[in-house]
Amino acid sequence: MSQGAKINVKNKKGDTPFLIACKNQNEDLIKYLFYYGAQINVKDKKGNTPFLIACKNRNEDLIKYLIYHGAKINEQNKNGDTALIISCKQNNYKLAKYLVRQGA
């Protein structure tokens, strides 16, 4: 990053390094990229944000981290799915209850 790399640039698939790190559940890289300015609410070509990806992956630590750092919990992807809808589709009622308590 000290060499001037563009942290929020998208590849041909529409993914930023931060989105890729979230899809791969690489929490150390996620924290590193966020520290250096990665956009927390960036969307991929399907409209998925890092938060929606974390919910799909049932990654509770990442979900809490992203909320703490300002993730928009009511964003929709191109299918109209929110994090709450995703958690209900997965029968993940623990996450659904948590999201409701957070304002979903």
N, CA, C and O of each residue as an XYZ file, in Angstrom:
416
protein
N       0.818     -1.185      0.000
C       0.000      0.000      0.000
C       0.872      1.262      0.000
O       0.481      2.301     -0.533
N       2.034      1.153      0.596
C       2.917      2.313      0.656
C       3.468      2.681     -0.720
O       4.008      3.774     -0.889
N       3.345      1.802     -1.694
C       3.834      2.059     -3.045
C       2.764      2.688     -3.939
O       2.995      2.888     -5.131
N       1.595      3.001     -3.373
C       0.553      3.680     -4.123
C      -0.443      2.771     -4.822
O      -1.103      3.198     -5.769
N      -0.562      1.547     -4.381
C      -1.541      0.629     -4.978
C      -2.954      1.172     -4.793
O      -3.271      1.755     -3.756
N      -3.792      0.980     -5.795
C      -5.182      1.433     -5.719
C      -6.008      0.334     -5.068
O      -6.270     -0.706     -5.673
N      -6.405      0.575     -3.846
C      -7.023     -0.458     -3.018
C      -8.455     -0.794     -3.429
O      -8.926     -1.900     -3.163
N      -9.149      0.135     -4.068
C     -10.555     -0.084     -4.401
C     -10.800     -0.363     -5.883
O     -11.934     -0.277     -6.353
N      -9.751     -0.692     -6.609
C      -9.892     -0.989     -8.033
C     -10.582     -2.347     -8.198
O     -10.357     -3.271     -7.417
N     -11.426     -2.450     -9.229
C     -12.157     -3.699     -9.489
C     -11.500     -4.469    -10.631
O     -10.973     -3.884    -11.577
N     -11.543     -5.787    -10.519
C     -11.049     -6.638    -11.603
C     -12.156     -6.843    -12.642
O     -13.221     -6.235    -12.537
N     -11.916     -7.686    -13.633
C     -12.894     -7.913    -14.706
C     -14.196     -8.516    -14.194
O     -15.243     -8.364    -14.823
N     -14.134     -9.195    -13.065
C     -15.334     -9.800    -12.473
C     -16.082     -8.820    -11.568
O     -17.125     -9.156    -11.007
N     -15.543     -7.606    -11.430
C     -16.194     -6.600    -10.606
C     -15.845     -6.682     -9.133
O     -16.515     -6.074     -8.299
N     -14.803     -7.428     -8.808
C     -14.403     -7.595     -7.411
C     -13.217     -6.709     -7.068
O     -12.283     -6.563     -7.857
N     -13.265     -6.124     -5.890
C     -12.115     -5.420     -5.335
C     -11.322     -6.413     -4.486
O     -11.827     -7.491     -4.173
N     -10.099     -6.071     -4.111
C      -9.364     -6.950     -3.202
C     -10.141     -7.226     -1.911
O     -10.075     -8.332     -1.374
N     -10.872     -6.232     -1.414
C     -11.651     -6.398     -0.183
C     -12.771     -7.427     -0.378
O     -12.997     -8.270      0.490
N     -13.463     -7.359     -1.505
C     -14.512     -8.340     -1.799
C     -13.934     -9.747     -1.906
O     -14.517    -10.706     -1.400
N     -12.797     -9.864     -2.560
C     -12.158    -11.179     -2.695
C     -11.764    -11.718     -1.328
O     -11.977    -12.895     -1.037
N     -11.192    -10.865     -0.490
C     -10.815    -11.292      0.865
C     -12.040    -11.746      1.646
O     -11.968    -12.718      2.397
N     -13.170    -11.049      1.475
C     -14.406    -11.441      2.167
C     -14.934    -12.765      1.630
O     -15.367    -13.620      2.402
N     -14.901    -12.937      0.328
C     -15.377    -14.191     -0.265
C     -14.528    -15.374      0.196
O     -15.030    -16.489      0.339
N     -13.234    -15.120      0.427
C     -12.324    -16.172      0.890
C     -12.240    -16.250      2.417
O     -11.524    -17.088      2.964
N     -12.970    -15.378      3.089
C     -13.030    -15.337      4.553
C     -11.646    -15.179      5.187
O     -11.346    -15.792      6.212
N     -10.817    -14.356      4.568
C      -9.467    -14.100      5.056
C      -9.510    -12.878      5.970
O      -9.309    -11.750      5.518
N      -9.769    -13.104      7.244
C     -10.011    -12.003      8.173
C      -8.797    -11.106      8.379
O      -8.959     -9.898      8.555
N      -7.598    -11.652      8.363
C      -6.406    -10.810      8.509
C      -6.275     -9.856      7.332
O      -5.980     -8.676      7.519
N      -6.492    -10.354      6.128
C      -6.411     -9.511      4.942
C      -7.548     -8.495      4.919
O      -7.345     -7.354      4.503
N      -8.725     -8.885      5.352
C      -9.866     -7.966      5.424
C      -9.520     -6.776      6.311
O      -9.735     -5.627      5.925
N      -8.987     -7.049      7.491
C      -8.627     -5.983      8.438
C      -7.519     -5.101      7.868
O      -7.552     -3.880      8.023
N      -6.553     -5.710      7.218
C      -5.452     -4.968      6.607
C      -5.974     -4.024      5.523
O      -5.635     -2.841      5.507
N      -6.792     -4.550      4.627
C      -7.327     -3.733      3.536
C      -8.231     -2.624      4.057
O      -8.191     -1.504      3.547
N      -9.044     -2.921      5.063
C      -9.914     -1.891      5.629
C      -9.080     -0.782      6.257
O      -9.396      0.398      6.104
N      -8.029     -1.153      6.954
C      -7.136     -0.172      7.580
C      -6.583      0.796      6.539
O      -6.414      1.985      6.811
N      -6.305      0.276      5.346
C      -5.736      1.110      4.290
C      -6.783      1.728      3.363
O      -6.438      2.230      2.293
N      -8.046      1.699      3.756
C      -9.060      2.457      3.035
C     -10.005      1.696      2.130
O     -10.680      2.305      1.300
N     -10.071      0.391      2.266
C     -11.019     -0.369      1.444
C     -12.445      0.080      1.746
O     -12.798      0.311      2.903
N     -13.256      0.201      0.710
C     -14.655      0.606      0.866
C     -15.457     -0.567      1.419
O     -15.521     -1.636      0.812
N     -16.065     -0.347      2.580
C     -16.733     -1.438      3.292
C     -18.063     -1.835      2.658
O     -18.512     -2.966      2.842
N     -18.701     -0.935      1.919
C     -20.009     -1.228      1.332
C     -19.959     -1.396     -0.187
O     -20.975     -1.247     -0.867
N     -18.788     -1.704     -0.710
C     -18.622     -1.915     -2.150
C     -19.459     -3.118     -2.591
O     -19.665     -4.056     -1.822
N     -19.938     -3.078     -3.842
C     -20.765     -4.179     -4.362
C     -20.075     -4.860     -5.536
O     -19.396     -4.216     -6.336
N     -20.262     -6.179     -5.625
C     -19.779     -6.913     -6.790
C     -20.824     -6.825     -7.904
O     -21.831     -6.133     -7.749
N     -20.601     -7.509     -9.011
C     -21.523     -7.428    -10.157
C     -22.922     -7.934     -9.839
O     -23.883     -7.553    -10.507
N     -23.049     -8.786     -8.832
C     -24.357     -9.307     -8.428
C     -25.001     -8.448     -7.348
O     -26.087     -8.760     -6.859
N     -24.321     -7.361     -6.980
C     -24.861     -6.469     -5.963
C     -24.567     -6.900     -4.541
O     -25.103     -6.323     -3.594
N     -23.726     -7.905     -4.378
C     -23.397     -8.376     -3.032
C     -22.324     -7.504     -2.403
O     -21.307     -7.201     -3.026
N     -22.561     -7.108     -1.174
C     -21.583     -6.360     -0.395
C     -20.771     -7.342      0.446
O     -21.154     -8.505      0.571
N     -19.669     -6.897      1.019
C     -18.938     -7.768      1.941
C     -19.828     -8.289      3.069
O     -19.671     -9.429      3.506
N     -20.757     -7.461      3.540
C     -21.656     -7.883      4.614
C     -22.579     -9.014      4.159
O     -22.773     -9.989      4.885
N     -23.146     -8.885      2.964
C     -24.004     -9.955      2.441
C     -23.206    -11.241      2.241
O     -23.706    -12.336      2.497
N     -21.982    -11.104      1.789
C     -21.114    -12.271      1.602
C     -20.842    -12.939      2.947
O     -20.902    -14.164      3.054
N     -20.547    -12.150      3.963
C     -20.296    -12.705      5.302
C     -21.527    -13.436      5.825
O     -21.407    -14.479      6.467
N     -22.714    -12.886      5.551
C     -23.950    -13.546      5.988
C     -24.152    -14.861      5.241
O     -24.536    -15.864      5.843
N     -23.897    -14.861      3.939
C     -24.019    -16.104      3.163
C     -23.065    -17.172      3.687
O     -23.392    -18.359      3.704
N     -21.876    -16.734      4.114
C     -20.864    -17.664      4.622
C     -21.041    -17.990      6.107
O     -20.287    -18.784      6.667
N     -22.039    -17.374      6.735
C     -22.316    -17.594      8.167
C     -21.100    -17.290      9.040
O     -20.849    -17.971     10.034
N     -20.357    -16.268      8.658
C     -19.137    -15.904      9.368
C     -19.472    -14.855     10.432
O     -19.437    -13.655     10.161
N     -19.793    -15.311     11.629
C     -20.259    -14.425     12.697
C     -19.234    -13.368     13.076
O     -19.600    -12.213     13.297
N     -17.961    -13.734     13.155
C     -16.930    -12.757     13.517
C     -16.841    -11.650     12.479
O     -16.738    -10.474     12.829
N     -16.880    -12.017     11.212
C     -16.801    -11.023     10.147
C     -18.063    -10.165     10.113
O     -17.980     -8.961      9.871
N     -19.211    -10.756     10.348
C     -20.469    -10.003     10.397
C     -20.377     -8.913     11.456
O     -20.703     -7.757     11.189
N     -19.937     -9.276     12.647
C     -19.813     -8.304     13.744
C     -18.772     -7.240     13.425
O     -18.983     -6.062     13.713
N     -17.661     -7.640     12.840
C     -16.605     -6.699     12.462
C     -17.137     -5.674     11.463
O     -16.915     -4.474     11.621
N     -17.832     -6.146     10.447
C     -18.343     -5.252      9.411
C     -19.409     -4.304      9.958
O     -19.432     -3.128      9.593
N     -20.286     -4.796     10.822
C     -21.289     -3.921     11.438
C     -20.595     -2.842     12.264
O     -20.938     -1.663     12.171
N     -19.636     -3.245     13.059
C     -18.909     -2.300     13.917
C     -18.262     -1.193     13.088
O     -18.180     -0.047     13.531
N     -17.805     -1.535     11.892
C     -17.104     -0.565     11.053
C     -18.003      0.100     10.014
O     -17.506      0.719      9.074
N     -19.313     -0.020     10.173
C     -20.227      0.773      9.356
C     -20.877      0.100      8.165
O     -21.381      0.783      7.273
N     -20.878     -1.211      8.130
C     -21.559     -1.891      7.023
C     -23.048     -1.557      7.039
O     -23.667     -1.489      8.101
N     -23.609     -1.354      5.866
C     -25.048     -1.103      5.738
C     -25.755     -2.451      5.765
O     -25.637     -3.238      4.826
N     -26.487     -2.715      6.839
C     -27.042     -4.057      7.026
C     -28.329     -4.304      6.246
O     -28.791     -5.442      6.169
N     -28.908     -3.267      5.671
C     -30.158     -3.448      4.933
C     -29.991     -3.327      3.419
O     -30.977     -3.194      2.694
N     -28.748     -3.373      2.940
C     -28.499     -3.320      1.500
C     -29.079     -4.559      0.818
O     -29.125     -5.642      1.401
N     -29.515     -4.377     -0.416
C     -30.047     -5.491     -1.215
C     -29.091     -5.799     -2.362
O     -28.448     -4.902     -2.907
N     -29.006     -7.074     -2.718
C     -28.266     -7.427     -3.931
C     -29.227     -7.334     -5.122
O     -30.375     -6.924     -4.953
N     -28.779     -7.702     -6.300
C     -29.618     -7.570     -7.505
C     -30.829     -8.487     -7.502
O     -31.767     -8.268     -8.269
N     -30.828     -9.514     -6.651
C     -31.999    -10.387     -6.507
C     -32.988     -9.846     -5.483
O     -34.050    -10.432     -5.273
N     -32.644     -8.732     -4.848
C     -33.507     -8.158     -3.823
C     -33.279     -8.747     -2.440
O     -34.027     -8.450     -1.508
N     -32.257     -9.575     -2.298
C     -31.983    -10.200     -1.002
C     -31.217     -9.261     -0.084
O     -30.238     -8.635     -0.488
N     -31.676     -9.175      1.149
C     -30.949     -8.482      2.207
C     -30.291     -9.541      3.085
O     -30.507    -10.737      2.888
N     -29.498     -9.109      4.040
C     -28.870    -10.051      4.970
C     -29.928    -10.822      5.744
O     -29.768    -12.016      5.996
N     -31.005    -10.151      6.122
C     -32.072    -10.815      6.868
C     -32.745    -11.889      6.011
O     -33.022    -12.988      6.493
N     -33.003    -11.576      4.763
C     -33.606    -12.563      3.857
C     -32.663    -13.750      3.664
O     -33.098    -14.902      3.689
N     -31.389    -13.473      3.475
C     -30.401    -14.545      3.305
C     -30.381    -15.446      4.531
O     -30.371    -16.670      4.400
N     -30.374    -14.856      5.715
C     -30.326    -15.666      6.939
C     -31.587    -16.515      7.080
O     -31.513    -17.655      7.540
N     -32.736    -15.980      6.695
C     -33.979    -16.760      6.767
C     -33.977    -17.893      5.738
O     -34.418    -19.001      6.043
N     -33.487    -17.628      4.525
C     -33.404    -18.676      3.503
C     -32.504    -19.825      3.948
O     -32.716    -20.974      3.562
N     -31.504    -19.508      4.761
C     -30.566    -20.520      5.245
C     -31.017    -21.145      6.571
O     -30.298    -21.948      7.166
N     -32.216    -20.767      7.024
C     -32.711    -21.234      8.327
C     -31.754    -20.885      9.460
O     -31.633    -21.624     10.437
N     -31.083    -19.758      9.315
C     -30.129    -19.300     10.321
C     -30.839    -18.291     11.227
O     -30.635    -17.082     11.119
N     -31.671    -18.817     12.114
C     -32.505    -17.952     12.946
C     -31.699    -17.190     13.978
O     -32.098    -16.099     14.385
N     -30.580    -17.735     14.409
C     -29.702    -17.015     15.338
C     -29.216    -15.725     14.687
O     -29.249    -14.663     15.308
N     -28.768    -15.815     13.440
C     -28.317    -14.627     12.721
C     -29.482    -13.688     12.452
O     -29.335    -12.473     12.584
N     -30.631    -14.225     12.078
C     -31.804    -13.386     11.812
C     -32.169    -12.564     13.044
O     -32.435    -11.367     12.935
N     -32.183    -13.193     14.206
C     -32.496    -12.464     15.443
C     -31.454    -11.388     15.718
O     -31.796    -10.273     16.111
N     -30.197    -11.717     15.513
C     -29.120    -10.751     15.716
C     -29.292     -9.554     14.782
O     -29.149     -8.408     15.207
N     -29.597     -9.816     13.518
C     -29.769     -8.737     12.547
C     -30.941     -7.837     12.908
O     -30.852     -6.618     12.758
N     -32.027     -8.414     13.377
C     -33.183     -7.612     13.796
C     -32.777     -6.703     14.959
O     -33.153     -5.532     14.996
N     -32.019     -7.240     15.896
C     -31.554     -6.416     17.029
C     -30.634     -5.287     16.566
O     -30.531     -4.252     17.225
N     -29.967     -5.493     15.428
C     -29.065     -4.475     14.888
C     -29.783     -3.472     13.980
O     -29.164     -2.529     13.488
N     -31.079     -3.670     13.757
C     -31.843     -2.708     12.971
C     -32.295     -3.178     11.604
O     -32.795     -2.378     10.813
N     -32.131     -4.441     11.314
C     -32.568     -4.965     10.009
C     -34.085     -5.032      9.954
O     -34.648     -5.446      8.940
